[in-house]
Amino acid sequence: MAGKQILIVEDEKPIRDMIAFGLRRAGYDVTEAEDTAEARARIADRRPDLMLVDWMLPDQSGLELTRQIKRDRDTHELPIIMLTARAEEGDKVAGLECGADDYVTKPFSPRELVARINAVLRRSAPGGPDELIRANGLTLDQAGHRVLAGEATVTLGPTEYRLLSFFMTHPDRVYSRGQLLDRVWGGNVYVEERTVDVHIRRLRKALEAHGYDRYIQTVRGAGYRFSSRPQ
């Protein structure tokens, strides 16, 4: 992942400097912003490959910045990792539900942060075989890295795309949260099983506008499956 550009949005300079030092040692190209206004200017000047966003910022919360970036058609696929001292489960879920791809609780080690960044960048990278996978009008274009409902494009974040891609290539089989973490997240030990539920909700919401949310089914006590013939 060397050479990828990481934008650090953090108002505390000592923390920002520490993170930047560790990332540069790992081979990343680093830019910095101390508030959300500067972050937007940095994005407009040169779009980063990933953002690290502190929850508490002086002009606006990192949570709201993340929501805005994920709602914008031009930046919704930009991977974001939230940085925060909030360690409660509800805070983690709130961070993920606002659109963040991962959540790191302070204090954290530079080694853990780099591992999380690498994992998110792997999940976000386009790729895959040159083929179309279809299910009753829903089409996964692996070469184009897009999903179509009929002729309409389904807007998905990188993790939701990978999740749907896995489901559509493994239909009608139930997978537990742990299995999905291993197969979709690549066995990243830092991701909690609750994360799967958050991304399932996001995926269903994106598909709902096109009438395909019923394809993602919950099997009580077992996990989730993609049904190729939903009732």
C-alpha positions as semicolon CSV with decimal commas, in nm:
position;residue;x (nm);y (nm);z (nm)
1;M;0,000;0,000;0,000
2;A;0,306;0,226;-0,011
3;G;0,252;0,552;-0,196
4;K;-0,115;0,581;-0,107
5;Q;-0,218;0,923;0,021
6;I;-0,372;0,946;0,368
7;L;-0,545;1,263;0,490
8;I;-0,530;1,305;0,868
9;V;-0,805;1,527;1,009
10;E;-0,707;1,590;1,372
11;D;-0,701;1,920;1,564
12;E;-0,440;1,819;1,823
13;K;-0,101;1,876;1,662
14;P;0,101;1,632;1,880
15;I;-0,138;1,350;1,790
16;R;-0,141;1,454;1,426
17;D;0,238;1,462;1,416
18;M;0,263;1,120;1,581
19;I;0,021;0,964;1,332
20;A;0,189;1,134;1,034
21;F;0,534;1,015;1,146
22;G;0,417;0,654;1,176
23;L;0,239;0,659;0,841
24;R;0,535;0,811;0,658
25;R;0,759;0,543;0,804
26;A;0,514;0,287;0,665
27;G;0,552;0,440;0,318
28;Y;0,235;0,647;0,297
29;D;0,207;0,996;0,147
30;V;0,050;1,208;0,422
31;T;-0,148;1,532;0,417
32;E;-0,298;1,698;0,725
33;A;-0,594;1,912;0,828
34;E;-0,679;2,055;1,169
35;D;-1,051;2,104;1,108
36;T;-1,328;2,007;0,864
37;A;-1,295;2,326;0,655
38;E;-0,930;2,254;0,587
39;A;-1,013;1,888;0,523
40;R;-1,260;1,984;0,247
41;A;-1,000;2,212;0,090
42;R;-0,747;1,928;0,094
43;I;-0,997;1,691;-0,070
44;A;-1,077;1,947;-0,339
45;D;-0,706;2,001;-0,407
46;R;-0,619;1,632;-0,422
47;R;-0,847;1,348;-0,330
48;P;-0,679;1,114;-0,080
49;D;-0,694;0,735;-0,092
50;L;-0,816;0,722;0,270
51;M;-0,906;0,963;0,550
52;L;-0,842;0,940;0,924
53;V;-1,104;1,160;1,092
54;D;-1,108;1,255;1,460
55;W;-1,456;1,254;1,615
56;M;-1,412;1,584;1,804
57;L;-1,308;1,874;1,579
58;P;-1,330;2,248;1,653
59;D;-1,563;2,362;1,373
60;Q;-1,780;2,052;1,320
61;S;-1,784;1,695;1,445
62;G;-1,592;1,434;1,251
63;L;-1,912;1,233;1,255
64;E;-2,095;1,498;1,053
65;L;-1,799;1,543;0,817
66;T;-1,807;1,169;0,750
67;R;-2,182;1,177;0,682
68;Q;-2,140;1,462;0,435
69;I;-1,855;1,294;0,250
70;K;-2,047;0,968;0,223
71;R;-2,359;1,148;0,094
72;D;-2,167;1,329;-0,179
73;R;-2,177;1,145;-0,511
74;D;-1,816;1,246;-0,586
75;T;-1,669;1,123;-0,257
76;H;-1,904;0,852;-0,125
77;E;-1,652;0,576;-0,201
78;L;-1,369;0,750;-0,014
79;P;-1,266;0,518;0,275
80;I;-1,281;0,676;0,621
81;I;-1,150;0,553;0,956
82;M;-1,283;0,734;1,264
83;L;-1,041;0,818;1,545
84;T;-1,189;0,878;1,888
85;A;-1,150;0,835;2,262
86;R;-1,513;0,714;2,279
87;A;-1,500;0,342;2,350
88;E;-1,866;0,259;2,420
89;E;-2,035;0,016;2,181
90;G;-2,306;0,271;2,101
91;D;-2,042;0,524;1,993
92;K;-1,872;0,267;1,771
93;V;-2,202;0,178;1,607
94;A;-2,281;0,548;1,556
95;G;-1,946;0,598;1,386
96;L;-2,002;0,302;1,154
97;E;-2,362;0,396;1,078
98;C;-2,260;0,747;0,973
99;G;-2,056;0,585;0,696
100;A;-1,713;0,518;0,848
101;D;-1,540;0,205;0,720
102;D;-1,364;0,138;1,049
103;Y;-1,329;0,280;1,400
104;V;-1,009;0,313;1,606
105;T;-1,022;0,394;1,977
106;K;-0,754;0,612;2,135
107;P;-0,495;0,535;2,252
108;F;-0,380;0,313;1,968
109;S;-0,041;0,194;1,850
110;P;0,102;0,302;1,514
111;R;0,126;-0,067;1,421
112;E;-0,246;-0,124;1,483
113;L;-0,341;0,188;1,287
114;V;-0,130;0,085;0,987
115;A;-0,285;-0,263;0,997
116;R;-0,634;-0,116;0,995
117;I;-0,550;0,124;0,712
118;N;-0,407;-0,162;0,505
119;A;-0,718;-0,372;0,567
120;V;-0,958;-0,093;0,466
121;L;-0,756;-0,011;0,153
122;R;-0,758;-0,379;0,052
123;R;-1,135;-0,393;0,094
124;S;-1,179;-0,070;-0,100
125;A;-0,961;-0,160;-0,398
126;P;-1,147;-0,237;-0,720
127;G;-1,069;-0,558;-0,897
128;G;-1,193;-0,905;-0,962
129;P;-1,255;-1,116;-1,270
130;D;-1,401;-0,968;-1,585
131;E;-1,755;-1,100;-1,562
132;L;-2,113;-1,006;-1,487
133;I;-2,310;-1,179;-1,213
134;R;-2,688;-1,150;-1,241
135;A;-2,983;-1,228;-1,015
136;N;-3,330;-1,139;-1,143
137;G;-3,237;-0,796;-1,280
138;L;-2,964;-0,718;-1,025
139;T;-2,624;-0,714;-1,196
140;L;-2,279;-0,710;-1,039
141;D;-2,021;-0,582;-1,285
142;Q;-1,691;-0,696;-1,135
143;A;-1,477;-0,542;-1,409
144;G;-1,651;-0,206;-1,382
145;H;-1,681;-0,235;-1,003
146;R;-2,047;-0,134;-1,006
147;V;-2,394;-0,270;-0,936
148;L;-2,698;-0,218;-1,158
149;A;-3,066;-0,264;-1,078
150;G;-3,201;-0,290;-1,429
151;E;-3,043;0,014;-1,595
152;A;-3,007;0,213;-1,271
153;T;-2,679;0,230;-1,082
154;V;-2,696;0,121;-0,718
155;T;-2,473;0,349;-0,510
156;L;-2,268;0,143;-0,264
157;G;-1,972;0,212;-0,041
158;P;-1,663;-0,009;-0,086
159;T;-1,746;-0,244;0,200
160;E;-2,110;-0,284;0,092
161;Y;-1,990;-0,359;-0,261
162;R;-1,757;-0,632;-0,137
163;L;-2,032;-0,772;0,083
164;L;-2,281;-0,786;-0,203
165;S;-2,015;-0,930;-0,433
166;F;-1,951;-1,212;-0,188
167;F;-2,323;-1,278;-0,143
168;M;-2,395;-1,283;-0,516
169;T;-2,107;-1,520;-0,584
170;H;-2,218;-1,746;-0,297
171;P;-2,601;-1,741;-0,318
172;D;-2,853;-1,934;-0,109
173;R;-2,606;-2,030;0,163
174;V;-2,616;-1,898;0,517
175;Y;-2,302;-1,734;0,653
176;S;-2,243;-1,641;1,015
177;R;-2,105;-1,300;1,110
178;G;-1,770;-1,459;1,181
179;Q;-1,761;-1,625;0,839
180;L;-1,851;-1,297;0,669
181;L;-1,576;-1,115;0,859
182;D;-1,327;-1,377;0,744
183;R;-1,441;-1,387;0,381
184;V;-1,532;-1,021;0,320
185;W;-1,304;-0,838;0,563
186;G;-1,016;-1,077;0,502
187;G;-0,988;-1,214;0,853
188;N;-0,908;-0,872;1,000
189;V;-0,904;-0,946;1,374
190;Y;-0,963;-0,580;1,461
191;V;-1,318;-0,575;1,323
192;E;-1,599;-0,670;1,559
193;E;-1,888;-0,893;1,457
194;R;-2,134;-0,608;1,524
195;T;-1,975;-0,433;1,226
196;V;-2,136;-0,690;0,995
197;D;-2,485;-0,587;1,109
198;V;-2,411;-0,220;1,038
199;H;-2,296;-0,291;0,684
200;I;-2,587;-0,528;0,620
201;R;-2,825;-0,244;0,713
202;R;-2,641;-0,007;0,479
203;L;-2,653;-0,261;0,196
204;R;-3,025;-0,323;0,244
205;K;-3,095;0,050;0,251
206;A;-2,911;0,100;-0,078
207;L;-3,095;-0,192;-0,240
208;E;-3,433;-0,092;-0,097
209;A;-3,470;0,201;-0,336
210;H;-3,459;-0,048;-0,622
211;G;-3,672;-0,319;-0,461
212;Y;-3,387;-0,563;-0,397
213;D;-3,347;-0,538;-0,020
214;R;-3,544;-0,861;0,028
215;Y;-3,259;-1,052;-0,138
216;I;-3,049;-1,003;0,176
217;Q;-3,212;-1,229;0,432
218;T;-3,153;-1,272;0,804
219;V;-3,156;-1,628;0,929
220;R;-3,229;-1,606;1,300
221;G;-2,954;-1,754;1,513
222;A;-2,739;-1,839;1,211
223;G;-2,644;-1,531;1,008
224;Y;-2,726;-1,391;0,665
225;R;-2,776;-1,517;0,312
226;F;-2,837;-1,385;-0,037
227;S;-3,147;-1,552;-0,180
228;S;-3,145;-1,580;-0,558
229;R;-3,521;-1,646;-0,549
230;P;-3,670;-1,431;-0,272
231;Q;-4,037;-1,473;-0,192
